[in-house]
Amino acid sequence: MRCDLVVVGAGPAGSMTAKAAAEAGLKVVMLEKRQEIGDPVRCAEGVSKAPLKKLVDPDPAWISAEVKGARIRAPDGTEIVISEDRAGAEVGYVLERKVFDRALAQKAAEAGAEVMVKTRALRLLWEGGVPAGVYAQFVGEKFKIEAPLVIGADGVESKVGRWAGIDTALKPEDIETCAQFLVQDEKVDEDYCEFCLGNQIAPGGYVWSFPKGRGIANVGIGVLGSKADPGMPMRLLREFVKERFPDGKVLEVVVGGVPVSGPIERTVADGIILVGDAARQSDPITGGGIINAMNAGMMAGEIAADLVPKGEMDSGSLQIYEKRWRETIGKHISRNFAVKEFFVDLTDDDLNHLIHSLDGIDVAEMNLRGLLKVLVRQNPKHLLKLRHLLG
C-alpha cells in the first residue's frame, strides 16, 4: 500500500489527526490494533463541554450524563464544590467512549481516511536511513504501507516513538497505575463528579466517581507508580467501593496506566510525529487527556497536510509541530506538572488543612488556577513554592 500519511492508533488523537489530514486532501491510512475502536475503555470518560464543542459538534448519543460540577473530598471527608464550567477539562459531560471514539474514527473515514482495525504496526519501514512507512499485520498477513510521514498515536510508551529513537519510557513517579470499576448502585451521585484525596485511599493520586446515569458510575483509582506495589490499585479500589457502595454491583473492570509527567523531551523525528498519550500530552494533575489529544491531533493533521506535499518531513521541518503544541498545550502541562510535584508529597493532615482553609470562601465559580491562588493566599507559609507558578 502507498499513502501520504500513516496514523498508528485510532483513539481521539489519531482520529483527529486522520480527519484533519484527509480533509486537507492527503491520502491517509489509520491503523488500530484492536478489533473494535474504543474498546476496552481505559478512561473515566469525563470531558469539559466548552473545549469539546470547539472541536466537534457533540452528538447526544456520545453522552452518558451531564453533571453540575465536581466535589473534591479531603481525607477527613470535608468537601468543596466547583461548578462544571470551572472544574477543569474532565468535568461537564461523561461520555460513552465506545461510541465517542468510533464516531471520531467514522468522521475520519467520512473525510477520506482508510481505517483498518485489527491491524498492528510491527515496525517502521526504513528507506535511505529515514522512516518511509510501516510494516503491518492483519489477521496473520504481513504487508508494508509506504508513506513519507508516520503519526504515532499509540498511547503510553509509544512503540512508534521508540522505533524512531525517541525515549518514551516513563519512570514510576511519572505514571499513575489505574483501575476502574463500572459500578451500579442507587447511592451514585448523578449530578457531580467526585474526587477523593488521601494517602490512605490513593497514595500520590485520587479516587474518582463519574456518573453515567441510571445509577451507574465509573469508579476508579490512580496511584502514583513510585508509591504503588503490585495489586495495590485494585485492592484499594475494592476497599473504597465496599465502604462507599456496599450494595454496589461491579459490571466491568479495566486497568491501565496514565502518564502524569511533564512534557516529553521531543515529539518529532525524521518522518515521525507523536500525539496524545504517546507525546505525554495528558494533564499531570488529573491524568485526563481527551481534549489535549484532540487538539494535538488537529495540529498534527494540519501540519502534515502542509508539509507532506512539499516533501518536508525531516525533523527540522517538523519543529513547527513541536513549537505549536508546546506554546499552547505544553505551557499548561508544564505548570500543572510543577503543581503535581508539590502536592504529591503532602500528608493527609496537610490536605485536610488546605481544604479547611477554604471554609467560608465561595469557590464554586473558581477554576483550578483561581482555587490555587486562594489556597496560596490562605496558606502563605505552606504554599510559598507555588506562588511563582501562579503569577
FENUR-V421393 format. One record per residue. N is the residue number from 0. RES is the residue in one small letter. D_CENTER is the distance of its C-alpha to the mean C-alpha in whole Angstrom. Layout:
BEGIN
n:N res:RES d_center:D_CENTER
n:N res:RES d_center:D_CENTER
END
This chain:
BEGIN
n:0 res:m d_center:31
n:1 res:r d_center:31
n:2 res:c d_center:28
n:3 res:d d_center:27
n:4 res:l d_center:23
n:5 res:v d_center:22
n:6 res:v d_center:18
n:7 res:v d_center:17
n:8 res:g d_center:14
n:9 res:a d_center:14
n:10 res:g d_center:10
n:11 res:p d_center:9
n:12 res:a d_center:10
n:13 res:g d_center:13
n:14 res:s d_center:14
n:15 res:m d_center:14
n:16 res:t d_center:16
n:17 res:a d_center:18
n:18 res:k d_center:19
n:19 res:a d_center:20
n:20 res:a d_center:22
n:21 res:a d_center:24
n:22 res:e d_center:25
n:23 res:a d_center:26
n:24 res:g d_center:28
n:25 res:l d_center:27
n:26 res:k d_center:27
n:27 res:v d_center:24
n:28 res:v d_center:23
n:29 res:m d_center:20
n:30 res:l d_center:19
n:31 res:e d_center:18
n:32 res:k d_center:19
n:33 res:r d_center:19
n:34 res:q d_center:21
n:35 res:e d_center:19
n:36 res:i d_center:16
n:37 res:g d_center:14
n:38 res:d d_center:15
n:39 res:p d_center:15
n:40 res:v d_center:12
n:41 res:r d_center:10
n:42 res:c d_center:8
n:43 res:a d_center:10
n:44 res:e d_center:10
n:45 res:g d_center:10
n:46 res:v d_center:10
n:47 res:s d_center:13
n:48 res:k d_center:16
n:49 res:a d_center:17
n:50 res:p d_center:14
n:51 res:l d_center:14
n:52 res:k d_center:17
n:53 res:k d_center:18
n:54 res:l d_center:16
n:55 res:v d_center:17
n:56 res:d d_center:20
n:57 res:p d_center:18
n:58 res:d d_center:21
n:59 res:p d_center:22
n:60 res:a d_center:21
n:61 res:w d_center:17
n:62 res:i d_center:18
n:63 res:s d_center:19
n:64 res:a d_center:19
n:65 res:e d_center:19
n:66 res:v d_center:20
n:67 res:k d_center:22
n:68 res:g d_center:20
n:69 res:a d_center:18
n:70 res:r d_center:21
n:71 res:i d_center:20
n:72 res:r d_center:22
n:73 res:a d_center:24
n:74 res:p d_center:25
n:75 res:d d_center:29
n:76 res:g d_center:28
n:77 res:t d_center:28
n:78 res:e d_center:25
n:79 res:i d_center:24
n:80 res:v d_center:23
n:81 res:i d_center:21
n:82 res:s d_center:21
n:83 res:e d_center:18
n:84 res:d d_center:19
n:85 res:r d_center:19
n:86 res:a d_center:16
n:87 res:g d_center:13
n:88 res:a d_center:10
n:89 res:e d_center:9
n:90 res:v d_center:13
n:91 res:g d_center:16
n:92 res:y d_center:15
n:93 res:v d_center:14
n:94 res:l d_center:14
n:95 res:e d_center:15
n:96 res:r d_center:12
n:97 res:k d_center:15
n:98 res:v d_center:17
n:99 res:f d_center:14
n:100 res:d d_center:13
n:101 res:r d_center:17
n:102 res:a d_center:18
n:103 res:l d_center:16
n:104 res:a d_center:17
n:105 res:q d_center:20
n:106 res:k d_center:20
n:107 res:a d_center:20
n:108 res:a d_center:23
n:109 res:e d_center:25
n:110 res:a d_center:24
n:111 res:g d_center:26
n:112 res:a d_center:23
n:113 res:e d_center:25
n:114 res:v d_center:22
n:115 res:m d_center:23
n:116 res:v d_center:22
n:117 res:k d_center:23
n:118 res:t d_center:23
n:119 res:r d_center:22
n:120 res:a d_center:22
n:121 res:l d_center:24
n:122 res:r d_center:25
n:123 res:l d_center:25
n:124 res:l d_center:28
n:125 res:w d_center:30
n:126 res:e d_center:33
n:127 res:g d_center:35
n:128 res:g d_center:33
n:129 res:v d_center:30
n:130 res:p d_center:27
n:131 res:a d_center:28
n:132 res:g d_center:26
n:133 res:v d_center:25
n:134 res:y d_center:27
n:135 res:a d_center:26
n:136 res:q d_center:27
n:137 res:f d_center:27
n:138 res:v d_center:29
n:139 res:g d_center:31
n:140 res:e d_center:32
n:141 res:k d_center:31
n:142 res:f d_center:31
n:143 res:k d_center:30
n:144 res:i d_center:28
n:145 res:e d_center:29
n:146 res:a d_center:27
n:147 res:p d_center:27
n:148 res:l d_center:24
n:149 res:v d_center:21
n:150 res:i d_center:17
n:151 res:g d_center:15
n:152 res:a d_center:12
n:153 res:d d_center:12
n:154 res:g d_center:9
n:155 res:v d_center:10
n:156 res:e d_center:13
n:157 res:s d_center:14
n:158 res:k d_center:18
n:159 res:v d_center:18
n:160 res:g d_center:18
n:161 res:r d_center:20
n:162 res:w d_center:22
n:163 res:a d_center:23
n:164 res:g d_center:23
n:165 res:i d_center:20
n:166 res:d d_center:19
n:167 res:t d_center:16
n:168 res:a d_center:17
n:169 res:l d_center:15
n:170 res:k d_center:18
n:171 res:p d_center:18
n:172 res:e d_center:17
n:173 res:d d_center:14
n:174 res:i d_center:12
n:175 res:e d_center:12
n:176 res:t d_center:13
n:177 res:c d_center:13
n:178 res:a d_center:15
n:179 res:q d_center:15
n:180 res:f d_center:18
n:181 res:l d_center:19
n:182 res:v d_center:22
n:183 res:q d_center:25
n:184 res:d d_center:27
n:185 res:e d_center:29
n:186 res:k d_center:28
n:187 res:v d_center:24
n:188 res:d d_center:24
n:189 res:e d_center:23
n:190 res:d d_center:23
n:191 res:y d_center:20
n:192 res:c d_center:17
n:193 res:e d_center:18
n:194 res:f d_center:17
n:195 res:c d_center:19
n:196 res:l d_center:20
n:197 res:g d_center:22
n:198 res:n d_center:23
n:199 res:q d_center:25
n:200 res:i d_center:22
n:201 res:a d_center:19
n:202 res:p d_center:20
n:203 res:g d_center:18
n:204 res:g d_center:15
n:205 res:y d_center:16
n:206 res:v d_center:16
n:207 res:w d_center:15
n:208 res:s d_center:17
n:209 res:f d_center:15
n:210 res:p d_center:18
n:211 res:k d_center:19
n:212 res:g d_center:22
n:213 res:r d_center:26
n:214 res:g d_center:25
n:215 res:i d_center:22
n:216 res:a d_center:19
n:217 res:n d_center:16
n:218 res:v d_center:17
n:219 res:g d_center:15
n:220 res:i d_center:15
n:221 res:g d_center:13
n:222 res:v d_center:16
n:223 res:l d_center:16
n:224 res:g d_center:17
n:225 res:s d_center:20
n:226 res:k d_center:21
n:227 res:a d_center:20
n:228 res:d d_center:23
n:229 res:p d_center:23
n:230 res:g d_center:23
n:231 res:m d_center:22
n:232 res:p d_center:19
n:233 res:m d_center:20
n:234 res:r d_center:24
n:235 res:l d_center:22
n:236 res:l d_center:21
n:237 res:r d_center:24
n:238 res:e d_center:26
n:239 res:f d_center:24
n:240 res:v d_center:24
n:241 res:k d_center:28
n:242 res:e d_center:28
n:243 res:r d_center:26
n:244 res:f d_center:27
n:245 res:p d_center:30
n:246 res:d d_center:31
n:247 res:g d_center:27
n:248 res:k d_center:27
n:249 res:v d_center:24
n:250 res:l d_center:23
n:251 res:e d_center:20
n:252 res:v d_center:19
n:253 res:v d_center:16
n:254 res:v d_center:14
n:255 res:g d_center:12
n:256 res:g d_center:10
n:257 res:v d_center:7
n:258 res:p d_center:8
n:259 res:v d_center:9
n:260 res:s d_center:12
n:261 res:g d_center:13
n:262 res:p d_center:13
n:263 res:i d_center:14
n:264 res:e d_center:18
n:265 res:r d_center:18
n:266 res:t d_center:16
n:267 res:v d_center:19
n:268 res:a d_center:22
n:269 res:d d_center:25
n:270 res:g d_center:24
n:271 res:i d_center:21
n:272 res:i d_center:17
n:273 res:l d_center:14
n:274 res:v d_center:11
n:275 res:g d_center:7
n:276 res:d d_center:6
n:277 res:a d_center:10
n:278 res:a d_center:10
n:279 res:r d_center:8
n:280 res:q d_center:7
n:281 res:s d_center:4
n:282 res:d d_center:7
n:283 res:p d_center:9
n:284 res:i d_center:11
n:285 res:t d_center:9
n:286 res:g d_center:6
n:287 res:g d_center:4
n:288 res:g d_center:2
n:289 res:i d_center:5
n:290 res:i d_center:8
n:291 res:n d_center:7
n:292 res:a d_center:7
n:293 res:m d_center:10
n:294 res:n d_center:12
n:295 res:a d_center:11
n:296 res:g d_center:13
n:297 res:m d_center:15
n:298 res:m d_center:16
n:299 res:a d_center:17
n:300 res:g d_center:19
n:301 res:e d_center:21
n:302 res:i d_center:22
n:303 res:a d_center:22
n:304 res:a d_center:25
n:305 res:d d_center:27
n:306 res:l d_center:27
n:307 res:v d_center:28
n:308 res:p d_center:31
n:309 res:k d_center:32
n:310 res:g d_center:31
n:311 res:e d_center:29
n:312 res:m d_center:27
n:313 res:d d_center:28
n:314 res:s d_center:25
n:315 res:g d_center:27
n:316 res:s d_center:27
n:317 res:l d_center:23
n:318 res:q d_center:23
n:319 res:i d_center:23
n:320 res:y d_center:19
n:321 res:e d_center:18
n:322 res:k d_center:20
n:323 res:r d_center:19
n:324 res:w d_center:15
n:325 res:r d_center:16
n:326 res:e d_center:19
n:327 res:t d_center:16
n:328 res:i d_center:12
n:329 res:g d_center:14
n:330 res:k d_center:16
n:331 res:h d_center:14
n:332 res:i d_center:12
n:333 res:s d_center:15
n:334 res:r d_center:16
n:335 res:n d_center:14
n:336 res:f d_center:14
n:337 res:a d_center:18
n:338 res:v d_center:18
n:339 res:k d_center:16
n:340 res:e d_center:18
n:341 res:f d_center:21
n:342 res:f d_center:20
n:343 res:v d_center:19
n:344 res:d d_center:23
n:345 res:l d_center:24
n:346 res:t d_center:26
n:347 res:d d_center:27
n:348 res:d d_center:30
n:349 res:d d_center:28
n:350 res:l d_center:25
n:351 res:n d_center:28
n:352 res:h d_center:30
n:353 res:l d_center:27
n:354 res:i d_center:26
n:355 res:h d_center:30
n:356 res:s d_center:31
n:357 res:l d_center:29
n:358 res:d d_center:32
n:359 res:g d_center:34
n:360 res:i d_center:31
n:361 res:d d_center:29
n:362 res:v d_center:26
n:363 res:a d_center:25
n:364 res:e d_center:24
n:365 res:m d_center:23
n:366 res:n d_center:19
n:367 res:l d_center:18
n:368 res:r d_center:20
n:369 res:g d_center:23
n:370 res:l d_center:22
n:371 res:l d_center:22
n:372 res:k d_center:25
n:373 res:v d_center:27
n:374 res:l d_center:26
n:375 res:v d_center:28
n:376 res:r d_center:31
n:377 res:q d_center:31
n:378 res:n d_center:31
n:379 res:p d_center:32
n:380 res:k d_center:33
n:381 res:h d_center:30
n:382 res:l d_center:27
n:383 res:l d_center:29
n:384 res:k d_center:27
n:385 res:l d_center:24
n:386 res:r d_center:27
n:387 res:h d_center:26
n:388 res:l d_center:23
n:389 res:l d_center:23
n:390 res:g d_center:26
END
